Amino acid sequence: MKNSLQLFVVLVFSTLLLGSCDKFLNNSIKNITPIEHLHFDAGSSMKIKATFEDKAGLTSFRVRIGNRNGTNSSSFPWEVTENISGESYTFESTPQIPNDIQGTFYIIFEITNAEGGTSERFHEFHIDN
């Protein structure tokens, strides 16, 4: 009985702790452009914009093009990584889309805060050829 109570207490504490981490993970990357699921023509450019926020302070970000599994795209090799500071940062970039590609891609946003917490968000878009 004592072991079951200890396990229950550990599970409840872990759930509460992880639940509070999820709040950082879900609310720290905002105001993303382009609108998700938007279609772009191959050979055109697309403006990417997002706001990163965290009250503990931000230390770095990485924004890249990849697939659903988070692997970088070999047909659209684009990535920006930077060390930053402050509680808020607005990211803006306008990558050129290669001429000979099509399909579904993801803008992958990754940020790290001053406490070592990380947040990742996948934002889907499509390229037509």
The first five atom37 places (N, CA, C, CB, O) and aatype in JSON, in Angstrom:
{
  "aatype": [12, 11, 2, 15, 10, 5, 10, 13, 19, 19, 10, 19, 13, 15, 16, 10, 10, 10, 7, 15, 4, 3, 11, 13, 10, 2, 2, 15, 9, 11, 2, 9, 16, 14, 9, 6, 8, 10, 8, 13, 3, 0, 7, 15, 15, 12, 11, 9, 11, 0, 16, 13, 6, 3, 11, 0, 7, 10, 16, 15, 13, 1, 19, 1, 9, 7, 2, 1, 2, 7, 16, 2, 15, 15, 15, 13, 14, 17, 6, 19, 16, 6, 2, 9, 15, 7, 6, 15, 18, 16, 13, 6, 15, 16, 14, 5, 9, 14, 2, 3, 9, 5, 7, 16, 13, 18, 9, 9, 13, 6, 9, 16, 2, 0, 6, 7, 7, 16, 15, 6, 1, 13, 8, 6, 13, 8, 9, 3, 2],
  "atom_mask": [
    [1, 1, 1, 1, 1],
    [1, 1, 1, 1, 1],
    [1, 1, 1, 1, 1],
    [1, 1, 1, 1, 1],
    [1, 1, 1, 1, 1],
    [1, 1, 1, 1, 1],
    [1, 1, 1, 1, 1],
    [1, 1, 1, 1, 1],
    [1, 1, 1, 1, 1],
    [1, 1, 1, 1, 1],
    [1, 1, 1, 1, 1],
    [1, 1, 1, 1, 1],
    [1, 1, 1, 1, 1],
    [1, 1, 1, 1, 1],
    [1, 1, 1, 1, 1],
    [1, 1, 1, 1, 1],
    [1, 1, 1, 1, 1],
    [1, 1, 1, 1, 1],
    [1, 1, 1, 0, 1],
    [1, 1, 1, 1, 1],
    [1, 1, 1, 1, 1],
    [1, 1, 1, 1, 1],
    [1, 1, 1, 1, 1],
    [1, 1, 1, 1, 1],
    [1, 1, 1, 1, 1],
    [1, 1, 1, 1, 1],
    [1, 1, 1, 1, 1],
    [1, 1, 1, 1, 1],
    [1, 1, 1, 1, 1],
    [1, 1, 1, 1, 1],
    [1, 1, 1, 1, 1],
    [1, 1, 1, 1, 1],
    [1, 1, 1, 1, 1],
    [1, 1, 1, 1, 1],
    [1, 1, 1, 1, 1],
    [1, 1, 1, 1, 1],
    [1, 1, 1, 1, 1],
    [1, 1, 1, 1, 1],
    [1, 1, 1, 1, 1],
    [1, 1, 1, 1, 1],
    [1, 1, 1, 1, 1],
    [1, 1, 1, 1, 1],
    [1, 1, 1, 0, 1],
    [1, 1, 1, 1, 1],
    [1, 1, 1, 1, 1],
    [1, 1, 1, 1, 1],
    [1, 1, 1, 1, 1],
    [1, 1, 1, 1, 1],
    [1, 1, 1, 1, 1],
    [1, 1, 1, 1, 1],
    [1, 1, 1, 1, 1],
    [1, 1, 1, 1, 1],
    [1, 1, 1, 1, 1],
    [1, 1, 1, 1, 1],
    [1, 1, 1, 1, 1],
    [1, 1, 1, 1, 1],
    [1, 1, 1, 0, 1],
    [1, 1, 1, 1, 1],
    [1, 1, 1, 1, 1],
    [1, 1, 1, 1, 1],
    [1, 1, 1, 1, 1],
    [1, 1, 1, 1, 1],
    [1, 1, 1, 1, 1],
    [1, 1, 1, 1, 1],
    [1, 1, 1, 1, 1],
    [1, 1, 1, 0, 1],
    [1, 1, 1, 1, 1],
    [1, 1, 1, 1, 1],
    [1, 1, 1, 1, 1],
    [1, 1, 1, 0, 1],
    [1, 1, 1, 1, 1],
    [1, 1, 1, 1, 1],
    [1, 1, 1, 1, 1],
    [1, 1, 1, 1, 1],
    [1, 1, 1, 1, 1],
    [1, 1, 1, 1, 1],
    [1, 1, 1, 1, 1],
    [1, 1, 1, 1, 1],
    [1, 1, 1, 1, 1],
    [1, 1, 1, 1, 1],
    [1, 1, 1, 1, 1],
    [1, 1, 1, 1, 1],
    [1, 1, 1, 1, 1],
    [1, 1, 1, 1, 1],
    [1, 1, 1, 1, 1],
    [1, 1, 1, 0, 1],
    [1, 1, 1, 1, 1],
    [1, 1, 1, 1, 1],
    [1, 1, 1, 1, 1],
    [1, 1, 1, 1, 1],
    [1, 1, 1, 1, 1],
    [1, 1, 1, 1, 1],
    [1, 1, 1, 1, 1],
    [1, 1, 1, 1, 1],
    [1, 1, 1, 1, 1],
    [1, 1, 1, 1, 1],
    [1, 1, 1, 1, 1],
    [1, 1, 1, 1, 1],
    [1, 1, 1, 1, 1],
    [1, 1, 1, 1, 1],
    [1, 1, 1, 1, 1],
    [1, 1, 1, 1, 1],
    [1, 1, 1, 0, 1],
    [1, 1, 1, 1, 1],
    [1, 1, 1, 1, 1],
    [1, 1, 1, 1, 1],
    [1, 1, 1, 1, 1],
    [1, 1, 1, 1, 1],
    [1, 1, 1, 1, 1],
    [1, 1, 1, 1, 1],
    [1, 1, 1, 1, 1],
    [1, 1, 1, 1, 1],
    [1, 1, 1, 1, 1],
    [1, 1, 1, 1, 1],
    [1, 1, 1, 1, 1],
    [1, 1, 1, 0, 1],
    [1, 1, 1, 0, 1],
    [1, 1, 1, 1, 1],
    [1, 1, 1, 1, 1],
    [1, 1, 1, 1, 1],
    [1, 1, 1, 1, 1],
    [1, 1, 1, 1, 1],
    [1, 1, 1, 1, 1],
    [1, 1, 1, 1, 1],
    [1, 1, 1, 1, 1],
    [1, 1, 1, 1, 1],
    [1, 1, 1, 1, 1],
    [1, 1, 1, 1, 1],
    [1, 1, 1, 1, 1]
  ],
  "atom_positions": [
    [[0.83, -1.19, 0.0], [0.0, 0.0, 0.0], [0.87, 1.26, 0.0], [-0.94, 0.0, 1.21], [0.59, 2.22, -0.72]],
    [[1.94, 1.24, 0.82], [2.82, 2.39, 0.91], [3.49, 2.67, -0.43], [3.88, 2.16, 2.0], [3.62, 3.83, -0.83]],
    [[3.93, 1.61, -1.14], [4.55, 1.77, -2.45], [3.57, 2.35, -3.47], [5.09, 0.44, -2.95], [3.95, 3.18, -4.3]],
    [[2.32, 1.92, -3.4], [1.3, 2.44, -4.32], [1.05, 3.93, -4.07], [-0.02, 1.65, -4.16], [0.88, 4.69, -5.02]],
    [[1.03, 4.33, -2.82], [0.84, 5.74, -2.48], [2.02, 6.58, -2.97], [0.65, 5.92, -0.97], [1.83, 7.66, -3.52]],
    [[3.23, 6.07, -2.77], [4.42, 6.8, -3.24], [4.41, 6.93, -4.76], [5.71, 6.08, -2.77], [4.73, 7.99, -5.29]],
    [[4.04, 5.87, -5.44], [3.97, 5.91, -6.91], [2.92, 6.92, -7.35], [3.65, 4.5, -7.48], [3.15, 7.67, -8.3]],
    [[1.78, 6.94, -6.69], [0.72, 7.88, -7.02], [1.2, 9.32, -6.84], [-0.52, 7.63, -6.14], [0.95, 10.16, -7.7]],
    [[1.88, 9.6, -5.74], [2.39, 10.95, -5.47], [3.4, 11.35, -6.55], [3.04, 11.02, -4.06], [3.36, 12.48, -7.04]],
    [[4.29, 10.45, -6.91], [5.29, 10.73, -7.95], [4.59, 11.0, -9.29], [6.29, 9.56, -8.09], [4.97, 11.94, -9.99]],
    [[3.61, 10.21, -9.64], [2.89, 10.4, -10.91], [2.14, 11.73, -10.94], [1.91, 9.25, -11.13], [2.17, 12.43, -11.95]],
    [[1.49, 12.09, -9.86], [0.77, 13.37, -9.8], [1.76, 14.52, -9.9], [-0.05, 13.48, -8.48], [1.52, 15.46, -10.67]],
    [[2.85, 14.48, -9.17], [3.85, 15.55, -9.22], [4.43, 15.67, -10.62], [4.97, 15.29, -8.19], [4.59, 16.78, -11.14]],
    [[4.76, 14.54, -11.25], [5.32, 14.56, -12.6], [4.34, 15.16, -13.6], [5.71, 13.15, -13.03], [4.73, 15.93, -14.47]],
    [[3.08, 14.8, -13.47], [2.05, 15.33, -14.37], [1.93, 16.84, -14.21], [0.7, 14.66, -14.09], [1.84, 17.56, -15.21]],
    [[1.93, 17.32, -12.99], [1.85, 18.76, -12.76], [3.08, 19.48, -13.29], [1.69, 19.05, -11.27], [2.97, 20.54, -13.9]],
    [[4.24, 18.91, -13.07], [5.48, 19.52, -13.54], [5.52, 19.56, -15.06], [6.69, 18.74, -13.0], [5.83, 20.6, -15.65]],
    [[5.2, 18.45, -15.71], [5.2, 18.41, -17.17], [4.09, 19.29, -17.74], [5.05, 16.97, -17.66], [4.26, 19.9, -18.79]],
    [[2.98, 19.35, -17.07], [1.89, 20.22, -17.51], [2.31, 21.68, -17.53], [0.0, 0.0, 0.0], [1.92, 22.41, -18.44]],
    [[3.1, 22.1, -16.57], [3.55, 23.49, -16.56], [4.57, 23.72, -17.67], [4.15, 23.85, -15.2], [4.63, 24.83, -18.2]],
    [[5.37, 22.72, -18.03], [6.32, 22.86, -19.14], [5.57, 22.99, -20.46], [7.28, 21.67, -19.19], [6.0, 23.75, -21.34]],
    [[4.47, 22.27, -20.6], [3.7, 22.34, -21.84], [3.2, 23.74, -22.11], [2.54, 21.38, -21.78], [3.08, 24.13, -23.27]],
    [[2.91, 24.51, -21.07], [2.44, 25.88, -21.26], [3.51, 26.7, -21.99], [2.08, 26.53, -19.91], [3.19, 27.47, -22.89]],
    [[4.76, 26.53, -21.6], [5.86, 27.21, -22.31], [5.91, 26.7, -23.75], [7.22, 26.98, -21.6], [6.01, 27.5, -24.68]],
    [[5.85, 25.39, -23.91], [5.99, 24.81, -25.24], [4.88, 25.26, -26.19], [5.99, 23.3, -25.14], [5.14, 25.46, -27.38]],
    [[3.69, 25.43, -25.7], [2.57, 25.75, -26.59], [2.38, 27.23, -26.86], [1.32, 25.2, -26.01], [1.78, 27.58, -27.88]],
    [[2.86, 28.1, -26.01], [2.51, 29.52, -26.14], [3.68, 30.44, -26.46], [1.88, 29.98, -24.9], [3.54, 31.66, -26.38]],
    [[4.82, 29.9, -26.81], [6.0, 30.74, -26.96], [6.31, 31.15, -28.39], [7.16, 30.04, -26.39], [7.14, 32.03, -28.6]],
    [[5.67, 30.54, -29.38], [5.87, 30.88, -30.79], [4.53, 31.32, -31.33], [6.46, 29.66, -31.61], [3.59, 30.53, -31.42]],
    [[4.44, 32.61, -31.7], [3.14, 33.21, -32.05], [3.2, 34.0, -33.34], [2.65, 34.11, -30.92], [4.28, 34.23, -33.9]],
    [[2.03, 34.42, -33.8], [1.89, 35.34, -34.93], [2.68, 34.89, -36.16], [2.34, 36.74, -34.53], [3.42, 35.67, -36.76]],
    [[2.51, 33.64, -36.52], [3.28, 33.08, -37.63], [2.65, 33.46, -38.97], [3.38, 31.55, -37.51], [1.44, 33.35, -39.17]],
    [[3.51, 33.91, -39.89], [3.13, 34.09, -41.28], [4.14, 33.31, -42.1], [3.08, 35.62, -41.68], [5.32, 33.35, -41.76]],
    [[3.78, 32.64, -43.12], [2.5, 32.65, -43.81], [1.45, 31.83, -43.06], [2.66, 32.11, -45.23], [1.77, 31.07, -42.14]],
    [[0.2, 31.99, -43.46], [-0.89, 31.21, -42.9], [-0.61, 29.74, -43.2], [-2.28, 31.65, -43.49], [-0.15, 29.4, -44.29]],
    [[-0.88, 28.88, -42.24], [-0.61, 27.46, -42.43], [-1.41, 26.9, -43.6], [-0.93, 26.67, -41.15], [-2.53, 27.33, -43.85]],
    [[-0.83, 25.95, -44.32], [-1.39, 25.25, -45.48], [-1.46, 26.13, -46.73], [-2.78, 24.74, -45.15], [-2.11, 25.75, -47.71]],
    [[-0.81, 27.26, -46.73], [-0.78, 28.13, -47.89], [0.04, 27.48, -49.0], [-0.21, 29.52, -47.53], [0.98, 26.73, -48.73]],
    [[-0.33, 27.77, -50.26], [0.38, 27.24, -51.42], [1.26, 28.32, -52.03], [-0.62, 26.7, -52.48], [0.86, 29.47, -52.15]],
    [[2.49, 27.93, -52.41], [3.44, 28.83, -53.06], [3.87, 28.2, -54.38], [4.69, 29.11, -52.15], [3.85, 26.98, -54.53]],
    [[4.25, 29.03, -55.35], [4.78, 28.54, -56.61], [6.28, 28.29, -56.47], [4.5, 29.53, -57.75], [6.99, 29.06, -55.83]],
    [[6.74, 27.22, -57.09], [8.19, 26.96, -57.14], [8.84, 28.16, -57.82], [8.52, 25.62, -57.9], [8.29, 28.71, -58.77]],
    [[10.0, 28.55, -57.34], [10.72, 29.69, -57.9], [10.35, 31.03, -57.32], [0.0, 0.0, 0.0], [11.01, 32.03, -57.59]],
    [[9.3, 31.08, -56.51], [8.9, 32.35, -55.88], [9.59, 32.48, -54.52], [7.35, 32.42, -55.72], [10.39, 31.63, -54.14]],
    [[9.27, 33.54, -53.81], [9.8, 33.7, -52.47], [8.63, 33.7, -51.49], [10.63, 35.01, -52.34], [7.49, 33.94, -51.88]],
    [[8.92, 33.43, -50.24], [7.87, 33.49, -49.22], [8.42, 34.19, -47.99], [7.37, 32.06, -48.84], [9.55, 33.95, -47.56]],
    [[7.61, 35.07, -47.44], [8.01, 35.81, -46.25], [7.61, 35.01, -45.02], [7.38, 37.23, -46.22], [6.45, 34.63, -44.86]],
    [[8.58, 34.76, -44.16], [8.33, 34.05, -42.91], [8.5, 35.05, -41.78], [9.31, 32.82, -42.73], [9.48, 35.79, -41.72]],
    [[7.51, 35.07, -40.9], [7.57, 35.97, -39.76], [6.95, 35.25, -38.56], [6.82, 37.32, -40.06], [5.96, 34.54, -38.7]],
    [[7.55, 35.45, -37.38], [7.01, 34.87, -36.15], [7.54, 35.65, -34.96], [7.39, 33.36, -36.03], [8.6, 36.27, -35.03]],
    [[6.79, 35.6, -33.87], [7.21, 36.22, -32.62], [7.51, 35.12, -31.62], [6.12, 37.19, -32.08], [6.7, 34.23, -31.41]],
    [[8.69, 35.2, -31.01], [9.09, 34.25, -29.96], [9.02, 35.0, -28.64], [10.54, 33.67, -30.22], [9.52, 36.12, -28.52]],
    [[8.4, 34.37, -27.62], [8.25, 35.03, -26.32], [8.49, 34.04, -25.18], [6.86, 35.66, -26.19], [8.1, 32.87, -25.27]],
    [[9.12, 34.51, -24.13], [9.23, 33.75, -22.89], [9.67, 34.68, -21.78], [10.23, 32.56, -23.05], [10.65, 35.41, -21.93]],
    [[8.95, 34.66, -20.65], [9.25, 35.55, -19.52], [10.59, 35.24, -18.86], [8.15, 35.46, -18.49], [11.18, 36.11, -18.22]],
    [[11.09, 34.02, -19.0], [12.39, 33.66, -18.44], [13.53, 34.23, -19.28], [12.53, 32.14, -18.32], [14.68, 34.26, -18.84]],
    [[13.23, 34.67, -20.48], [14.24, 35.2, -21.38], [14.61, 34.19, -22.45], [0.0, 0.0, 0.0], [14.69, 32.99, -22.17]],
    [[14.82, 34.66, -23.65], [15.18, 33.8, -24.77], [16.7, 33.78, -24.94], [14.5, 34.29, -26.07], [17.37, 34.78, -24.68]],
    [[17.24, 32.65, -25.38], [18.68, 32.58, -25.62], [19.04, 32.24, -27.06], [19.29, 31.55, -24.71], [20.1, 32.66, -27.54]],
    [[18.19, 31.49, -27.77], [18.51, 31.16, -29.16], [17.27, 30.69, -29.9], [19.6, 30.08, -29.21], [16.26, 30.33, -29.31]],
    [[17.39, 30.71, -31.23], [16.35, 30.13, -32.07], [16.98, 29.46, -33.28], [15.33, 31.21, -32.52], [18.13, 29.73, -33.64]],
    [[16.21, 28.6, -33.89], [16.56, 27.94, -35.14], [15.28, 27.83, -35.95], [17.23, 26.52, -34.9], [14.28, 27.3, -35.45]],
    [[15.29, 28.31, -37.18], [14.13, 28.21, -38.08], [14.64, 27.54, -39.34], [13.48, 29.63, -38.38], [15.66, 27.95, -39.91]],
    [[13.92, 26.52, -39.79], [14.39, 25.76, -40.95], [13.22, 25.16, -41.71], [15.36, 24.67, -40.52], [12.09, 25.12, -41.23]],
    [[13.52, 24.68, -42.92], [12.53, 23.99, -43.73], [12.81, 22.49, -43.6], [12.57, 24.45, -45.24], [13.95, 22.05, -43.73]],
    [[11.75, 21.72, -43.34], [11.93, 20.29, -43.17], [10.7, 19.51, -43.55], [0.0, 0.0, 0.0], [9.78, 20.02, -44.2]],
    [[10.69, 18.24, -43.12], [9.53, 17.39, -43.37], [8.77, 17.13, -42.07], [9.97, 16.06, -44.01], [9.14, 17.66, -41.02]],
    [[7.75, 16.35, -42.16], [6.88, 16.07, -41.0], [7.64, 15.46, -39.84], [5.76, 15.16, -41.41], [7.24, 15.62, -38.68]],
    [[8.73, 14.74, -40.12], [9.51, 14.09, -39.07], [10.55, 15.01, -38.45], [10.19, 12.87, -39.62], [11.25, 14.62, -37.51]],
    [[10.67, 16.24, -38.95], [11.63, 17.18, -38.41], [13.0, 17.13, -39.07], [0.0, 0.0, 0.0], [13.92, 17.83, -38.65]],
    [[13.14, 16.3, -40.1], [14.4, 16.21, -40.84], [14.5, 17.38, -41.8], [14.5, 14.85, -41.6], [13.52, 17.74, -42.44]],
    [[15.69, 17.97, -41.92], [15.88, 19.08, -42.86], [15.56, 18.61, -44.27], [17.32, 19.64, -42.78], [15.81, 17.46, -44.62]],
    [[15.03, 19.52, -45.08], [14.69, 19.21, -46.46], [15.94, 19.31, -47.33], [13.59, 20.16, -46.97], [16.61, 20.34, -47.34]],
    [[16.24, 18.24, -48.06], [17.38, 18.29, -48.98], [17.02, 19.04, -50.26], [17.86, 16.87, -49.32], [17.91, 19.58, -50.92]],
    [[15.74, 19.09, -50.62], [15.33, 19.8, -51.84], [15.1, 21.29, -51.6], [14.07, 19.17, -52.41], [15.01, 22.06, -52.55]],
    [[14.99, 21.7, -50.34], [14.82, 23.11, -49.98], [15.7, 23.37, -48.76], [13.29, 23.46, -49.68], [15.19, 23.55, -47.65]],
    [[17.03, 23.41, -48.95], [17.96, 23.54, -47.82], [18.07, 24.98, -47.32], [19.34, 23.03, -48.22], [18.89, 25.75, -47.81]],
    [[17.24, 25.33, -46.35], [17.22, 26.69, -45.81], [17.15, 26.6, -44.29], [16.02, 27.52, -46.38], [16.35, 25.84, -43.75]],
    [[17.99, 27.39, -43.61], [18.01, 27.39, -42.14], [18.62, 28.68, -41.63], [18.79, 26.16, -41.6], [19.58, 29.2, -42.21]],
    [[18.07, 29.2, -40.54], [18.62, 30.37, -39.85], [18.72, 30.01, -38.37], [17.73, 31.66, -40.08], [17.74, 29.57, -37.77]],
    [[19.9, 30.21, -37.79], [20.13, 29.96, -36.37], [20.8, 31.2, -35.79], [21.01, 28.68, -36.14], [21.7, 31.77, -36.39]],
    [[20.34, 31.61, -34.59], [20.91, 32.82, -34.01], [20.78, 32.79, -32.49], [20.21, 34.08, -34.58], [19.81, 32.26, -31.95]],
    [[21.76, 33.37, -31.8], [21.66, 33.61, -30.35], [20.95, 34.94, -30.16], [23.08, 33.6, -29.66], [21.24, 35.91, -30.86]],
    [[20.03, 34.98, -29.21], [19.24, 36.19, -28.96], [19.13, 36.41, -27.46], [17.83, 36.08, -29.6], [19.55, 35.58, -26.66]],
    [[18.56, 37.55, -27.08], [18.3, 37.82, -25.67], [17.01, 38.61, -25.55], [19.49, 38.59, -25.01], [16.47, 39.1, -26.55]],
    [[16.51, 38.72, -24.34], [15.27, 39.44, -24.09], [14.11, 38.47, -23.96], [0.0, 0.0, 0.0], [14.25, 37.27, -24.15]],
    [[12.94, 39.03, -23.62], [11.73, 38.22, -23.43], [10.94, 38.03, -24.71], [10.85, 38.84, -22.38], [10.06, 37.17, -24.77]],
    [[11.23, 38.84, -25.75], [10.49, 38.75, -27.0], [11.42, 39.03, -28.17], [9.29, 39.73, -27.0], [12.33, 39.86, -28.07]],
    [[11.18, 38.34, -29.27], [11.99, 38.54, -30.47], [11.1, 38.31, -31.68], [13.24, 37.58, -30.49], [10.35, 37.33, -31.73]],
    [[11.17, 39.2, -32.66], [10.43, 39.03, -33.9], [11.38, 38.57, -34.99], [9.71, 40.34, -34.31], [12.35, 39.25, -35.32]],
    [[11.09, 37.4, -35.53], [11.89, 36.81, -36.61], [11.25, 37.14, -37.95], [12.03, 35.28, -36.43], [10.04, 37.03, -38.11]],
    [[12.08, 37.55, -38.92], [11.61, 37.79, -40.28], [12.67, 37.35, -41.27], [11.26, 39.28, -40.5], [13.85, 37.64, -41.08]],
    [[12.26, 36.65, -42.32], [13.16, 36.25, -43.39], [12.33, 35.96, -44.64], [14.01, 35.0, -42.97], [11.15, 35.63, -44.55]],
    [[12.96, 36.08, -45.81], [12.26, 35.83, -47.07], [13.1, 34.88, -47.93], [11.99, 37.16, -47.83], [13.84, 35.33, -48.81]],
    [[12.99, 33.57, -47.69], [13.75, 32.63, -48.48], [13.2, 32.48, -49.9], [13.77, 31.27, -47.8], [12.0, 32.61, -50.13]],
    [[14.1, 32.2, -50.83], [13.74, 31.93, -52.22], [13.44, 30.44, -52.35], [14.87, 32.38, -53.21], [14.25, 29.61, -51.94]],
    [[12.29, 30.1, -52.92], [11.92, 28.7, -53.11], [12.6, 28.19, -54.38], [10.36, 28.54, -53.21], [12.55, 28.85, -55.42]],
    [[13.25, 27.03, -54.31], [13.89, 26.48, -55.51], [12.88, 26.28, -56.65], [14.57, 25.15, -55.17], [11.68, 26.1, -56.41]],
    [[13.38, 26.3, -57.88], [12.52, 26.18, -59.07], [11.96, 24.8, -59.32], [13.28, 26.6, -60.28], [10.86, 24.67, -59.87]],
    [[12.66, 23.77, -58.93], [12.32, 22.41, -59.37], [11.76, 21.52, -58.27], [13.53, 21.76, -59.95], [12.03, 20.32, -58.26]],
    [[10.98, 22.08, -57.35], [10.42, 21.26, -56.27], [8.91, 21.42, -56.19], [11.06, 21.63, -54.92], [8.35, 22.39, -56.7]],
    [[8.28, 20.48, -55.54], [6.86, 20.57, -55.22], [6.58, 19.63, -54.06], [5.98, 20.21, -56.45], [7.36, 18.72, -53.78]],
    [[5.46, 19.86, -53.39], [5.08, 18.98, -52.29], [4.76, 19.74, -51.02], [0.0, 0.0, 0.0], [4.61, 20.96, -51.02]],
    [[4.65, 18.99, -49.94], [4.34, 19.53, -48.62], [5.62, 19.66, -47.82], [3.31, 18.64, -47.87], [6.43, 18.74, -47.76]],
    [[5.8, 20.83, -47.23], [6.99, 21.13, -46.43], [6.54, 21.75, -45.11], [7.96, 22.08, -47.2], [5.37, 22.08, -44.93]],
    [[7.48, 21.89, -44.19], [7.2, 22.47, -42.88], [8.25, 23.51, -42.53], [7.14, 21.36, -41.79], [9.45, 23.29, -42.71]],
    [[7.8, 24.64, -42.02], [8.7, 25.59, -41.38], [8.8, 25.09, -39.94], [8.19, 27.12, -41.48], [7.78, 24.96, -39.26]],
    [[10.0, 24.81, -39.48], [10.2, 24.27, -38.14], [10.85, 25.36, -37.29], [11.07, 22.97, -38.17], [11.98, 25.77, -37.54]],
    [[10.12, 25.81, -36.28], [10.6, 26.84, -35.37], [11.06, 26.15, -34.09], [9.49, 27.91, -35.06], [10.32, 25.34, -33.53]],
    [[12.26, 26.46, -33.63], [12.78, 25.92, -32.37], [13.37, 27.08, -31.58], [13.86, 24.79, -32.63], [14.18, 27.84, -32.1]],
    [[12.97, 27.21, -30.32], [13.56, 28.25, -29.47], [14.0, 27.64, -28.14], [12.56, 29.41, -29.23], [13.48, 26.61, -27.7]],
    [[14.96, 28.31, -27.51], [15.45, 27.9, -26.19], [15.38, 29.1, -25.27], [16.91, 27.33, -26.27], [15.75, 30.21, -25.66]],
    [[14.91, 28.88, -24.04], [14.86, 29.99, -23.09], [16.04, 29.93, -22.13], [13.54, 29.95, -22.3], [16.84, 29.0, -22.17]],
    [[16.15, 30.94, -21.28], [17.29, 31.08, -20.37], [17.38, 29.96, -19.34], [17.21, 32.41, -19.66], [18.45, 29.75, -18.76]],
    [[16.29, 29.25, -19.11], [16.3, 28.14, -18.15], [16.61, 26.8, -18.83], [14.96, 28.06, -17.43], [16.6, 25.76, -18.18]],
    [[16.87, 26.84, -20.14], [17.16, 25.61, -20.88], [15.93, 24.94, -21.45], [0.0, 0.0, 0.0], [16.04, 23.89, -22.09]],
    [[14.75, 25.52, -21.24], [13.52, 24.97, -21.8], [13.49, 25.2, -23.3], [0.0, 0.0, 0.0], [14.0, 26.2, -23.8]],
    [[12.91, 24.26, -24.02], [12.82, 24.4, -25.47], [11.38, 24.34, -25.94], [13.63, 23.31, -26.16], [10.5, 23.78, -25.28]],
    [[11.16, 24.95, -27.08], [9.85, 24.93, -27.71], [10.04, 24.69, -29.19], [9.07, 26.26, -27.46], [10.97, 25.24, -29.79]],
    [[9.19, 23.88, -29.79], [9.27, 23.57, -31.21], [7.87, 23.63, -31.8], [9.92, 22.17, -31.44], [6.9, 23.17, -31.19]],
    [[7.78, 24.19, -32.99], [6.48, 24.25, -33.67], [6.67, 24.01, -35.15], [5.79, 25.63, -33.43], [7.57, 24.58, -35.78]],
    [[5.84, 23.15, -35.72], [5.85, 22.83, -37.13], [4.72, 23.59, -37.82], [5.72, 21.3, -37.37], [3.59, 23.62, -37.31]],
    [[5.02, 24.2, -38.95], [4.03, 25.03, -39.66], [4.01, 24.57, -41.12], [4.37, 26.57, -39.54], [4.98, 24.81, -41.85]],
    [[2.93, 23.93, -41.55], [2.85, 23.3, -42.86], [2.57, 24.28, -43.97], [1.79, 22.25, -42.84], [1.79, 25.23, -43.81]],
    [[3.21, 24.06, -45.14], [2.91, 24.83, -46.36], [3.16, 23.92, -47.56], [3.78, 26.14, -46.45], [3.74, 22.85, -47.44]],
    [[2.7, 24.37, -48.73], [2.78, 23.55, -49.93], [3.45, 24.34, -51.06], [1.37, 23.09, -50.36], [3.3, 25.55, -51.17]],
    [[4.19, 23.61, -51.9], [4.82, 24.22, -53.07], [4.29, 23.5, -54.3], [6.39, 24.13, -53.0], [4.32, 22.27, -54.39]],
    [[3.79, 24.29, -55.25], [3.26, 23.76, -56.5], [4.25, 24.08, -57.62], [1.84, 24.36, -56.82], [4.88, 25.14, -57.63]],
    [[4.38, 23.16, -58.56], [5.3, 23.39, -59.67], [4.53, 23.34, -60.97], [6.44, 22.34, -59.67], [5.12, 23.5, -62.04]]
  ]
}
